[in-house]
């Protein structure tokens, strides 16, 4: 297309200025209208999103608080379980009856000439039976008096039948323990 402009030079400048002004005005007006429509339309969405973000942050903080409380309750439960186990250990330690010390004391108190063959403890650990062999009656009596001197022993039952023999006495003593 051929454009022919026969206007004087001053009006040509004014015409170009007017065309540019109207183009800018046209695009500016439409830009302003679109911005206003989007601004008015997006403003509620912006507020909605900002409120939702605040709510999400509050929810996360609440979940963290619940998680911490849950973890704290788990730790408290573990502590309770450990305390119960420790209490059981303490109770067992307090009530612990040490039959091995009793048996070792029986063997350590046996004099020469007395061979302890068997130490049997009752279920309640209150009674025990000591069986063995003594070479002489005096070594058996020495063993019985030695056992009676122990703080772990309340009483020793020595049947008279074992005292009738002078040598090679096979004996069985009934002992009441202080365990």
SEKOLLO-780737 format. One record per residue: residue number from 0; residue in one letter; z, x, y of N, C-alpha, C in turn. Coordinates in steps of 0.1 Angstrom, whole numbers, m for minus. Atoms other than C-alpha are relative to their C-alpha. Layout:
N
+-----+------+-------+-------+-------+-------+-------+-------+-------+-------+-------+
: seq : type :    nZ :    nX :    nY :   caZ :   caX :   caY :    cZ :    cX :    cY :
+-----+------+-------+-------+-------+-------+-------+-------+-------+-------+-------+
: NUM :    A :     Z :     X :     Y :     Z :     X :     Y :     Z :     X :     Y :
...
+-----+------+-------+-------+-------+-------+-------+-------+-------+-------+-------+
***
This chain:
179
+-----+------+-------+-------+-------+-------+-------+-------+-------+-------+-------+
: seq : type :    nZ :    nX :    nY :   caZ :   caX :   caY :    cZ :    cX :    cY :
+-----+------+-------+-------+-------+-------+-------+-------+-------+-------+-------+
:   0 :    X :     0 :     8 :   m12 :     0 :     0 :     0 :     0 :     9 :    12 :
:   1 :    X :     2 :    m7 :   m13 :    m9 :    11 :    34 :     9 :    m6 :    11 :
:   2 :    X :    m9 :     5 :   m11 :    16 :     7 :    62 :    m6 :     5 :    13 :
:   3 :    X :     5 :    m3 :   m13 :     4 :     6 :    97 :    10 :    m5 :    10 :
:   4 :    X :   m10 :     3 :   m10 :    28 :     8 :   125 :    m6 :     3 :    14 :
:   5 :    X :     6 :    m2 :   m13 :    13 :     2 :   160 :    10 :     0 :    11 :
:   6 :    X :   m10 :     1 :   m11 :    46 :     1 :   179 :     1 :    13 :     7 :
:   7 :    X :    m3 :   m12 :    m8 :    55 :    25 :   206 :    11 :     8 :    m7 :
:   8 :    X :    m9 :    m9 :     7 :    76 :    55 :   196 :    15 :    m4 :     2 :
:   9 :    X :   m14 :     4 :    m2 :   109 :    42 :   210 :     4 :   m12 :    m9 :
:  10 :    X :    m3 :    12 :     8 :   106 :     9 :   192 :    m1 :     4 :   m15 :
:  11 :    X :     0 :    m5 :    14 :    97 :    28 :   160 :    13 :     6 :    m4 :
:  12 :    X :   m13 :    m5 :     3 :   130 :    46 :   162 :    10 :   m11 :    m1 :
:  13 :    X :    m9 :    12 :     0 :   148 :    13 :   169 :    m2 :    m7 :   m13 :
:  14 :    X :     3 :     8 :    13 :   130 :    m3 :   139 :     6 :     8 :   m12 :
:  15 :    X :    m5 :    m8 :    11 :   139 :    26 :   116 :    16 :    m1 :     0 :
:  16 :    X :   m14 :     1 :    m1 :   175 :    24 :   129 :     4 :   m14 :    m5 :
:  17 :    X :    m3 :    14 :     5 :   175 :   m14 :   123 :    m1 :    m2 :   m15 :
:  18 :    X :     2 :     1 :    14 :   161 :   m11 :    88 :    12 :     7 :    m7 :
:  19 :    X :   m12 :    m7 :     6 :   188 :    15 :    79 :    13 :    m7 :     1 :
:  20 :    X :   m12 :     8 :    m3 :   215 :    m6 :    95 :     1 :   m12 :    m9 :
:  21 :    X :     0 :    12 :     9 :   205 :   m37 :    75 :     1 :     4 :   m14 :
:  22 :    X :    m2 :    m5 :    14 :   203 :   m17 :    42 :    14 :     3 :    m2 :
:  23 :    X :   m14 :    m3 :     2 :   237 :    m3 :    48 :     9 :   m12 :     1 :
:  24 :    X :    m8 :    13 :    m1 :   250 :   m37 :    59 :    m1 :    m8 :   m13 :
:  25 :    X :     2 :     7 :    12 :   235 :   m53 :    28 :     8 :     5 :   m11 :
:  26 :    X :    m8 :    m6 :    11 :   249 :   m28 :     3 :    15 :     0 :     3 :
:  27 :    X :   m14 :     0 :    m3 :   282 :   m26 :    22 :     6 :   m14 :    m2 :
:  28 :    X :    m5 :    13 :     1 :   285 :   m64 :    23 :     2 :    m3 :   m15 :
:  29 :    X :    m1 :     3 :    15 :   278 :   m67 :   m15 :    11 :     9 :    m6 :
:  30 :    X :   m10 :    m9 :     5 :   301 :   m37 :   m22 :    14 :    m6 :     4 :
:  31 :    X :   m13 :     6 :    m4 :   329 :   m54 :    m2 :     3 :   m13 :    m7 :
:  32 :    X :    m2 :    13 :     8 :   323 :   m88 :   m20 :     4 :     4 :   m14 :
:  33 :    X :    m3 :    m4 :    14 :   323 :   m71 :   m54 :    15 :     6 :    m1 :
:  34 :    X :   m14 :    m6 :     0 :   355 :   m51 :   m45 :    10 :   m11 :     2 :
:  35 :    X :   m10 :    10 :    m2 :   372 :   m82 :   m32 :     1 :    m9 :   m13 :
:  36 :    X :    m1 :     8 :    12 :   363 :  m102 :   m63 :     7 :     8 :   m11 :
:  37 :    X :    m7 :    m8 :    10 :   374 :   m74 :   m86 :    14 :     2 :     4 :
:  38 :    X :   m13 :    m2 :    m4 :   404 :   m67 :   m65 :     9 :   m12 :    m2 :
:  39 :    X :    m7 :    12 :     2 :   415 :  m103 :   m66 :     1 :    m3 :   m15 :
:  40 :    X :     0 :     3 :    14 :   406 :  m107 :  m102 :     8 :    10 :    m8 :
:  41 :    X :    m7 :   m10 :     7 :   421 :   m74 :  m113 :    15 :     2 :     4 :
:  42 :    X :   m14 :    m1 :    m4 :   453 :   m76 :   m93 :    10 :    m6 :    m9 :
:  43 :    X :    m9 :     5 :    10 :   470 :   m99 :  m117 :     0 :     8 :   m13 :
:  44 :    X :     1 :    m8 :    12 :   458 :   m78 :  m146 :     8 :    13 :     2 :
:  45 :    X :    m8 :   m12 :    m3 :   473 :   m47 :  m129 :    15 :    m2 :     0 :
:  46 :    X :   m14 :     4 :     1 :   506 :   m64 :  m124 :     5 :    m3 :   m14 :
:  47 :    X :    m3 :     2 :    14 :   505 :   m76 :  m160 :     2 :    12 :    m8 :
:  48 :    X :    m1 :   m12 :     7 :   498 :   m42 :  m173 :    12 :     8 :     4 :
:  49 :    X :   m12 :    m7 :    m4 :   525 :   m26 :  m152 :    13 :    m6 :    m5 :
:  50 :    X :   m12 :     7 :     5 :   551 :   m52 :  m163 :     0 :     3 :   m15 :
:  51 :    X :     0 :    m2 :    15 :   540 :   m47 :  m200 :     4 :    15 :    m2 :
:  52 :    X :    m4 :   m14 :     2 :   544 :    m9 :  m196 :    15 :     1 :     2 :
:  53 :    X :   m15 :     0 :    m1 :   579 :   m14 :  m183 :     7 :    m6 :   m12 :
:  54 :    X :    m6 :     6 :    11 :   587 :   m37 :  m211 :    m1 :     9 :   m13 :
:  55 :    X :     1 :    m9 :    12 :   573 :   m13 :  m237 :    10 :    12 :     1 :
:  56 :    X :    m9 :   m11 :    m2 :   594 :    15 :  m222 :    14 :    m5 :    m3 :
:  57 :    X :   m13 :     5 :     3 :   625 :    m7 :  m224 :     2 :    m3 :   m15 :
:  58 :    X :     0 :     2 :    15 :   616 :   m16 :  m260 :     2 :    13 :    m7 :
:  59 :    X :    m2 :   m13 :     6 :   613 :    20 :  m269 :    14 :     6 :     1 :
:  60 :    X :   m14 :    m5 :    m3 :   646 :    29 :  m253 :    10 :    m8 :    m9 :
:  61 :    X :    m9 :     8 :     8 :   662 :     0 :  m272 :    m1 :     4 :   m15 :
:  62 :    X :     2 :    m5 :    14 :   646 :    11 :  m305 :     7 :    14 :    m2 :
:  63 :    X :    m6 :   m13 :     1 :   658 :    47 :  m299 :    16 :    m2 :    m1 :
:  64 :    X :   m14 :     3 :     0 :   693 :    33 :  m292 :     4 :    m5 :   m14 :
:  65 :    X :    m3 :     5 :    13 :   692 :    13 :  m324 :    m1 :    11 :   m11 :
:  66 :    X :     3 :   m11 :    10 :   678 :    43 :  m343 :    12 :     9 :     0 :
:  67 :    X :   m11 :    m9 :    m1 :   706 :    65 :  m330 :    13 :    m7 :    m6 :
:  68 :    X :   m11 :     7 :     6 :   732 :    38 :  m339 :    m1 :     0 :   m15 :
:  69 :    X :     2 :     1 :    14 :   717 :    35 :  m373 :     2 :    14 :    m6 :
:  70 :    X :    m3 :   m14 :     5 :   717 :    73 :  m378 :    15 :     3 :     1 :
:  71 :    X :   m15 :    m3 :    m2 :   753 :    74 :  m365 :     7 :    m8 :   m12 :
:  72 :    X :    m6 :     7 :    11 :   762 :    47 :  m390 :    m2 :     6 :   m14 :
:  73 :    X :     3 :    m7 :    12 :   745 :    66 :  m418 :     9 :    12 :    m1 :
:  74 :    X :    m9 :   m12 :     0 :   764 :    98 :  m408 :    14 :    m4 :    m3 :
:  75 :    X :   m13 :     4 :     2 :   796 :    78 :  m407 :     2 :    m4 :   m15 :
:  76 :    X :    m1 :     4 :    14 :   789 :    64 :  m442 :     1 :    12 :    m9 :
:  77 :    X :    m1 :   m12 :     8 :   783 :    99 :  m455 :    14 :     6 :     2 :
:  78 :    X :   m13 :    m6 :    m2 :   815 :   111 :  m439 :    11 :    m8 :    m8 :
:  79 :    X :    m9 :     8 :     8 :   834 :    82 :  m455 :    m1 :     4 :   m15 :
:  80 :    X :     1 :    m4 :    14 :   820 :    91 :  m489 :     6 :    13 :    m3 :
:  81 :    X :    m6 :   m13 :     2 :   829 :   127 :  m485 :    15 :     0 :     1 :
:  82 :    X :   m15 :     2 :    m1 :   864 :   117 :  m474 :     6 :    m6 :   m12 :
:  83 :    X :    m5 :     6 :    12 :   868 :    95 :  m504 :     0 :    11 :   m11 :
:  84 :    X :     1 :   m11 :    11 :   857 :   124 :  m527 :    11 :    10 :     2 :
:  85 :    X :   m11 :   m10 :    m3 :   881 :   148 :  m509 :    14 :    m6 :    m3 :
:  86 :    X :   m12 :     6 :     4 :   909 :   123 :  m513 :     3 :     0 :   m15 :
:  87 :    X :    m1 :     0 :    15 :   902 :   120 :  m550 :     4 :    14 :    m5 :
:  88 :    X :    m3 :   m14 :     4 :   902 :   158 :  m553 :    15 :     4 :     4 :
:  89 :    X :   m14 :    m3 :    m4 :   935 :   160 :  m534 :    10 :    m7 :    m9 :
:  90 :    X :    m8 :     7 :    10 :   950 :   133 :  m556 :     1 :     6 :   m13 :
:  91 :    X :     1 :    m6 :    13 :   938 :   150 :  m587 :     8 :    14 :     0 :
:  92 :    X :    m7 :   m13 :    m1 :   952 :   183 :  m574 :    15 :    m2 :     0 :
:  93 :    X :   m15 :     2 :     0 :   986 :   168 :  m567 :     5 :    m5 :   m14 :
:  94 :    X :    m4 :     5 :    13 :   987 :   150 :  m601 :    m4 :    10 :   m11 :
:  95 :    X :     6 :    m9 :    11 :   970 :   179 :  m619 :    11 :     6 :    m9 :
:  96 :    X :    m9 :    m6 :    10 :   988 :   189 :  m650 :    m8 :    12 :    m6 :
:  97 :    X :     7 :   m11 :     4 :   979 :   223 :  m660 :     4 :     4 :   m14 :
:  98 :    X :    m4 :    m3 :    14 :   981 :   224 :  m698 :    m3 :    15 :    m4 :
:  99 :    X :     4 :   m13 :     4 :   964 :   258 :  m699 :    12 :    10 :     4 :
: 100 :    X :   m12 :    m8 :    m4 :   994 :   273 :  m680 :    11 :    m2 :   m10 :
: 101 :    X :   m10 :     3 :    11 :  1017 :   256 :  m705 :    m2 :     8 :   m12 :
: 102 :    X :     4 :    m7 :    13 :   998 :   270 :  m735 :     2 :    15 :     2 :
: 103 :    X :    m1 :   m15 :    m2 :   996 :   305 :  m720 :    15 :     4 :     1 :
: 104 :    X :   m15 :    m3 :     0 :  1034 :   304 :  m713 :     6 :     0 :   m14 :
: 105 :    X :    m5 :     0 :    14 :  1041 :   294 :  m749 :    m4 :    13 :    m7 :
: 106 :    X :     4 :   m12 :     7 :  1020 :   323 :  m762 :     7 :    13 :     6 :
: 107 :    X :    m6 :   m11 :    m6 :  1035 :   347 :  m736 :    15 :     1 :    m4 :
: 108 :    X :   m14 :     0 :     4 :  1071 :   337 :  m746 :     3 :     2 :   m15 :
: 109 :    X :    m3 :    m2 :    14 :  1066 :   342 :  m783 :     3 :    15 :    m2 :
: 110 :    X :    m4 :   m14 :     3 :  1085 :   373 :  m794 :    m7 :     6 :   m12 :
: 111 :    X :     6 :    m6 :    12 :  1074 :   398 :  m819 :     6 :    m5 :   m13 :
: 112 :    X :    m4 :     6 :    12 :  1076 :   384 :  m853 :    m3 :   m15 :    m1 :
: 113 :    X :     3 :    14 :    m1 :  1065 :   349 :  m842 :   m15 :    m1 :     3 :
: 114 :    X :    15 :     2 :    m2 :  1028 :   340 :  m846 :    m2 :   m15 :     3 :
: 115 :    X :     3 :    14 :    m3 :  1019 :   308 :  m828 :   m15 :    m3 :    m4 :
: 116 :    X :    14 :     3 :     5 :   989 :   293 :  m846 :    m7 :   m11 :     8 :
: 117 :    X :     6 :    12 :    m5 :   984 :   259 :  m829 :     9 :    m6 :    10 :
: 118 :    X :    m8 :     7 :   m10 :   995 :   242 :  m797 :    m8 :   m13 :     2 :
: 119 :    X :     7 :    13 :    m2 :   986 :   205 :  m796 :     7 :    m8 :    11 :
: 120 :    X :    m5 :     8 :   m11 :   990 :   184 :  m765 :    m3 :   m14 :    m2 :
: 121 :    X :     2 :    14 :     1 :   995 :   147 :  m765 :   m10 :    m5 :    11 :
: 122 :    X :     9 :     6 :   m10 :   972 :   123 :  m745 :     6 :     0 :    14 :
: 123 :    X :    m6 :     1 :   m13 :   997 :   120 :  m717 :     5 :    13 :     5 :
: 124 :    X :    m5 :   m13 :    m3 :  1005 :   157 :  m717 :    15 :     1 :     2 :
: 125 :    X :   m15 :     0 :    m1 :  1042 :   148 :  m719 :     6 :     6 :   m13 :
: 126 :    X :    m5 :    m5 :    12 :  1046 :   159 :  m755 :   m10 :    10 :    m6 :
: 127 :    X :     8 :   m10 :     7 :  1033 :   189 :  m774 :     6 :     4 :   m13 :
: 128 :    X :    m4 :    m5 :    13 :  1035 :   203 :  m809 :    m4 :    15 :    m1 :
: 129 :    X :     3 :   m14 :     1 :  1037 :   241 :  m814 :     2 :     3 :   m15 :
: 130 :    X :    m1 :    m4 :    14 :  1030 :   253 :  m850 :    m3 :    14 :    m1 :
: 131 :    X :     2 :   m15 :     2 :  1032 :   288 :  m863 :     8 :     5 :   m12 :
: 132 :    X :    m8 :    m6 :    10 :  1050 :   312 :  m885 :     9 :    11 :     6 :
: 133 :    X :   m10 :   m10 :    m4 :  1081 :   333 :  m879 :     4 :     9 :   m12 :
: 134 :    X :    m4 :    m9 :    11 :  1090 :   364 :  m899 :    15 :    m2 :    m4 :
: 135 :    X :   m14 :     2 :     2 :  1127 :   358 :  m895 :     6 :   m12 :     7 :
: 136 :    X :    m6 :    11 :    m7 :  1151 :   331 :  m885 :     4 :     4 :    14 :
: 137 :    X :    m4 :    m5 :   m13 :  1164 :   352 :  m856 :   m12 :     0 :    10 :
: 138 :    X :    12 :     0 :    m9 :  1129 :   356 :  m842 :    m4 :   m14 :     4 :
: 139 :    X :     3 :    14 :    m3 :  1124 :   318 :  m844 :    10 :    m5 :    10 :
: 140 :    X :   m10 :     4 :    m9 :  1157 :   312 :  m827 :    m2 :     6 :    14 :
: 141 :    X :     3 :    m6 :   m13 :  1148 :   337 :  m800 :   m12 :    m6 :     7 :
: 142 :    X :    12 :     7 :    m6 :  1114 :   320 :  m795 :     4 :   m14 :     6 :
: 143 :    X :    m4 :    13 :    m5 :  1131 :   286 :  m792 :     8 :     1 :    13 :
: 144 :    X :    m9 :    m1 :   m12 :  1157 :   298 :  m767 :    m9 :     5 :    12 :
: 145 :    X :     9 :    m4 :   m11 :  1129 :   315 :  m747 :    m8 :   m11 :     5 :
: 146 :    X :     7 :    12 :    m4 :  1109 :   283 :  m746 :     8 :    m9 :     8 :
: 147 :    X :    m9 :     9 :    m7 :  1139 :   263 :  m735 :     3 :     5 :    14 :
: 148 :    X :    m2 :    m5 :   m14 :  1142 :   286 :  m705 :   m11 :    m2 :     9 :
: 149 :    X :    12 :     2 :    m9 :  1108 :   276 :  m692 :     2 :   m12 :     9 :
: 150 :    X :    m1 :    11 :    m9 :  1107 :   253 :  m662 :   m10 :   m11 :    m3 :
: 151 :    X :    10 :    10 :     4 :  1077 :   235 :  m677 :     4 :    m8 :   m12 :
: 152 :    X :    m4 :     6 :    12 :  1097 :   224 :  m707 :    13 :    m7 :     2 :
: 153 :    X :   m12 :     8 :    m1 :  1123 :   196 :  m708 :     9 :     2 :   m12 :
: 154 :    X :    m8 :    m1 :    12 :  1134 :   198 :  m744 :    m9 :     5 :   m12 :
: 155 :    X :     6 :    m5 :    12 :  1126 :   214 :  m777 :     7 :    m5 :   m12 :
: 156 :    X :    m6 :     5 :    13 :  1132 :   198 :  m811 :    m3 :     9 :   m11 :
: 157 :    X :     1 :   m10 :    11 :  1139 :   223 :  m838 :     7 :    m7 :   m12 :
: 158 :    X :    m6 :     6 :    12 :  1145 :   206 :  m872 :     9 :    11 :    m7 :
: 159 :    X :    m9 :    m9 :     7 :  1174 :   221 :  m892 :    m6 :     6 :   m13 :
: 160 :    X :     7 :    m5 :    12 :  1151 :   225 :  m922 :    m6 :    14 :     2 :
: 161 :    X :     6 :   m13 :    m2 :  1135 :   255 :  m906 :    10 :    11 :     1 :
: 162 :    X :   m10 :   m10 :    m1 :  1168 :   272 :  m902 :     6 :     4 :   m14 :
: 163 :    X :    m5 :    m3 :    13 :  1176 :   271 :  m939 :    m6 :    12 :    m7 :
: 164 :    X :     7 :   m12 :     6 :  1151 :   298 :  m948 :     3 :    12 :     9 :
: 165 :    X :    m3 :   m12 :    m7 :  1158 :   334 :  m938 :   m12 :     7 :     5 :
: 166 :    X :    12 :    m7 :    m3 :  1123 :   348 :  m938 :   m13 :    m9 :    m2 :
: 167 :    X :    13 :     6 :     1 :  1086 :   337 :  m935 :     1 :   m15 :     2 :
: 168 :    X :    m2 :    14 :    m2 :  1093 :   304 :  m919 :   m12 :    m6 :     7 :
: 169 :    X :    11 :     8 :    m6 :  1064 :   280 :  m912 :     6 :   m11 :     8 :
: 170 :    X :    m7 :    10 :    m8 :  1075 :   259 :  m883 :   m10 :    m9 :     8 :
: 171 :    X :     7 :     9 :    m8 :  1064 :   230 :  m862 :    10 :    m6 :    10 :
: 172 :    X :   m10 :     5 :   m10 :  1083 :   223 :  m829 :    m6 :   m11 :     8 :
: 173 :    X :     4 :    11 :    m9 :  1082 :   191 :  m809 :     5 :     3 :    13 :
: 174 :    X :    m4 :    m4 :   m14 :  1083 :   199 :  m772 :    m3 :   m12 :    10 :
: 175 :    X :     2 :     9 :   m11 :  1087 :   175 :  m743 :    m2 :     8 :    13 :
: 176 :    X :     3 :    m8 :   m11 :  1070 :   189 :  m713 :     4 :    m6 :    13 :
: 177 :    X :    m3 :     5 :   m13 :  1078 :   186 :  m676 :   m12 :     0 :     9 :
: 178 :    X :    13 :     0 :    m7 :  1041 :   185 :  m666 :    m1 :   m13 :     7 :
+-----+------+-------+-------+-------+-------+-------+-------+-------+-------+-------+
***
